[in-house]
Amino acid sequence: MKKEKLLQKIVFTLITFFMILMVTSCGLVAQIPLDKPENVRVTDITEDHAIVIWNSVPNANDYEVEVIKVDGAERGGVYYPSDSHVEIDYLEWDEAYIVKITPRASGTIWDKYTFGESATASFRTKMPGVPEGEFTRPQNVKAEYNKSTKDITVSWDKVDGVVFYEVKCEYYTISDYGVEQLLDDRIQVIAAPETSFVDTWINDKKLKEVRRAYYTVWARDAKFESEKNESKRIHVKIEK
């Protein structure tokens, strides 16, 4: 009986010691922030691709690279490279982006480092070319929502030589988690020389759940046989 009590006491003592060691270790580690990434640069920029490079951060396990559209419509993606560079694909053309690089520790209880301060860089993707003989892409597309009348005025710059403008209209709801879901879409045809129209579709179709509308404009010929060199896809928020 005495031996059993002695054994229990020894086991209890070892467990207590180990727990104290664990707590002490947790208190002593994870106190040193990793260095901030330096010399961040963006290279090889095309209409839909870019490479982000920075100086390696000592003791970093990997990096979080967040790609953010400046217009705030949506993020461009999140990457977790282990090396100090990352290739970013599926970007939108002629779009301004910010990249945010955060060095990350391993996250274990033995790691004496915490995540480091983030570094940022900005860049803009290129405009895609238009083959000779085709209409140029409509520029400066805008959409303004009128909260009083609950309609949207869409406008764009004139394109020489066109007969019609074809406008794709998309209407989305947004969940509490920020997820978009298409509710309805349509094609609106506008005869030149008009370069704007008032979109009343949300009211006409009683789409009360719409929270964001997207518009893309094409310049077309009389037979609608011209190539669809589309404008930028722009958005407007719907305030209820």
C-alpha positions in Angstrom: 0.0 0.0 0.0 2.8 2.4 0.9 4.6 1.6 -2.4 1.4 2.3 -4.3 0.9 5.7 -2.6 4.6 6.5 -3.2 4.2 5.6 -6.9 1.1 7.7 -7.1 2.9 10.6 -5.5 5.8 10.3 -7.9 3.5 10.2 -10.9 1.5 13.2 -9.6 4.7 15.1 -9.0 6.0 14.3 -12.5 2.6 15.4 -14.1 2.6 18.6 -12.0 6.2 19.3 -13.0 5.4 18.7 -16.7 2.3 21.0 -16.5 4.3 23.7 -14.8 7.0 23.3 -17.5 4.4 23.6 -20.3 2.8 26.7 -18.7 6.2 28.2 -18.2 7.2 27.4 -21.7 4.1 28.9 -23.1 4.8 32.0 -21.1 8.3 32.3 -22.2 7.8 31.7 -25.9 5.8 33.5 -28.5 7.1 36.8 -27.3 9.2 37.9 -30.3 7.5 39.3 -33.4 8.9 38.3 -36.7 10.6 41.0 -38.7 8.5 43.0 -41.2 9.1 41.9 -44.8 11.3 44.4 -46.7 11.9 45.3 -50.3 8.5 44.2 -51.5 8.1 44.6 -55.3 5.7 43.4 -58.0 7.1 42.2 -61.3 6.1 40.6 -64.6 2.7 42.4 -64.5 0.3 41.5 -67.3 -3.4 41.9 -67.8 -4.2 39.0 -65.4 -0.9 37.9 -63.8 1.8 39.3 -61.5 4.7 38.0 -59.3 5.3 39.4 -55.8 8.8 39.2 -54.3 10.2 40.3 -50.9 13.2 39.7 -48.8 13.1 36.5 -46.8 12.2 37.0 -43.1 14.4 35.0 -40.7 12.6 32.3 -38.6 9.3 32.7 -40.6 7.5 29.4 -41.2 5.6 30.8 -44.2 3.8 33.9 -45.3 0.2 35.1 -45.8 -0.2 37.1 -49.0 -3.5 38.8 -49.4 -4.5 40.3 -52.7 -7.1 43.2 -52.3 -8.8 45.1 -55.0 -8.6 48.8 -54.3 -12.2 49.4 -55.3 -13.3 47.2 -52.5 -15.6 45.0 -54.6 -13.9 41.7 -53.6 -10.6 40.2 -52.6 -8.2 38.9 -55.2 -7.2 35.8 -53.2 -5.0 34.7 -50.3 -1.8 32.7 -50.8 0.4 30.9 -48.2 3.9 30.5 -49.8 6.8 29.1 -47.8 9.3 31.0 -49.9 9.6 34.8 -50.3 7.7 35.1 -53.6 4.4 34.1 -55.1 2.8 34.1 -58.5 -0.7 35.6 -58.6 -3.1 34.6 -61.4 -6.7 35.3 -62.5 -6.4 39.1 -61.9 -8.7 41.5 -63.6 -7.2 43.7 -66.3 -6.6 47.4 -65.8 -7.3 47.0 -62.1 -5.6 48.5 -59.0 -4.5 46.0 -56.3 -2.8 46.0 -53.0 -0.8 43.0 -51.8 -0.3 42.5 -48.0 2.5 40.2 -46.9 2.5 38.9 -43.3 5.3 36.6 -42.0 3.9 33.7 -39.9 5.3 31.7 -37.1 4.7 27.9 -36.9 2.0 28.4 -34.3 3.2 25.6 -32.0 3.5 26.1 -28.2 7.2 25.9 -28.5 7.5 28.7 -31.1 9.1 31.7 -29.5 8.0 34.0 -32.4 4.7 35.6 -33.2 3.4 36.8 -36.6 5.3 39.8 -37.8 4.1 43.2 -39.0 2.6 43.2 -42.5 4.2 45.0 -45.5 2.2 46.2 -48.5 2.8 47.1 -52.1 0.4 48.4 -54.8 0.2 47.7 -58.5 -2.1 47.9 -61.5 -2.7 45.3 -64.1 -2.3 46.2 -67.8 -5.0 46.9 -70.4 -5.4 44.1 -72.9 -4.8 45.0 -76.5 -7.5 45.3 -79.2 -6.8 43.7 -82.6 -6.7 46.1 -85.6 -10.1 46.7 -87.2 -12.1 46.0 -84.0 -13.9 48.5 -81.8 -12.0 49.8 -78.8 -13.2 48.8 -75.3 -15.7 51.2 -73.8 -14.0 53.3 -71.1 -15.0 55.1 -67.9 -18.0 52.9 -67.2 -19.9 54.3 -64.2 -23.0 53.2 -62.2 -24.8 55.5 -59.7 -27.6 54.3 -57.5 -30.4 56.7 -56.6 -31.8 55.8 -53.2 -34.9 57.9 -53.7 -36.0 56.6 -57.0 -34.3 53.2 -56.5 -32.9 53.1 -60.0 -29.4 53.0 -61.4 -27.9 55.3 -64.0 -25.2 53.6 -66.1 -22.9 55.6 -68.4 -19.7 55.2 -70.4 -17.5 57.1 -72.9 -18.3 57.2 -76.6 -16.7 54.6 -78.9 -16.2 55.8 -82.5 -18.0 53.9 -85.3 -20.4 51.9 -83.1 -24.1 51.4 -83.9 -25.2 49.8 -80.6 -23.9 49.3 -77.1 -24.7 46.0 -75.5 -24.8 46.1 -71.7 -24.7 43.0 -69.5 -26.5 43.7 -66.2 -26.1 41.3 -63.2 -27.9 41.5 -59.9 -26.6 39.9 -56.7 -27.7 39.4 -53.1 -25.0 39.2 -50.4 -25.2 36.8 -47.4 -24.2 37.7 -43.9 -20.9 36.0 -44.6 -20.2 38.1 -47.7 -21.0 35.5 -50.2 -22.6 36.8 -53.4 -25.5 34.9 -55.2 -26.8 35.8 -58.6 -30.5 36.7 -58.5 -31.1 37.8 -62.1 -29.3 39.1 -65.2 -30.2 40.6 -68.6 -28.8 42.2 -71.7 -29.7 45.9 -72.4 -29.2 47.2 -75.9 -28.6 50.9 -76.3 -28.5 52.6 -79.8 -25.7 55.0 -80.5 -25.0 57.9 -80.0 -26.5 57.4 -76.5 -23.9 56.5 -73.9 -26.1 56.0 -70.9 -29.4 54.5 -69.7 -31.5 54.3 -66.5 -31.8 50.8 -65.2 -35.1 50.2 -63.5 -34.9 46.4 -63.6 -34.7 46.0 -59.8 -38.0 47.8 -59.3 -39.7 46.3 -62.4 -38.9 42.7 -61.2 -39.3 43.6 -57.5 -35.8 42.3 -56.7 -35.8 43.6 -53.2 -32.9 41.4 -52.1 -30.4 42.9 -54.5 -27.4 44.4 -52.7 -24.9 44.8 -55.6 -25.3 45.2 -59.4 -22.6 44.7 -62.0 -22.3 46.2 -65.5 -20.2 45.3 -68.5 -20.4 47.2 -71.8 -19.6 46.1 -75.4 -19.5 48.2 -78.6 -21.3 46.5 -81.5 -21.9 47.0 -85.2 -25.2 47.1 -87.0 -25.4 43.3 -87.4 -24.1 42.6 -83.9 -21.2 40.7 -85.6 -18.3 42.7 -84.1 -16.0 41.1 -81.5 -17.0 41.6 -77.9 -14.1 43.6 -76.6 -15.7 44.3 -73.2 -15.3 47.2 -70.8 -14.3 46.7 -67.2 -17.0 45.0 -65.1 -17.9 47.7 -62.6 -20.3 47.4 -59.6 -22.6 49.6 -57.6 -23.9 48.9 -54.0 -27.6 49.0 -53.4 -28.5 50.8 -50.2 -31.9 50.0 -48.8 
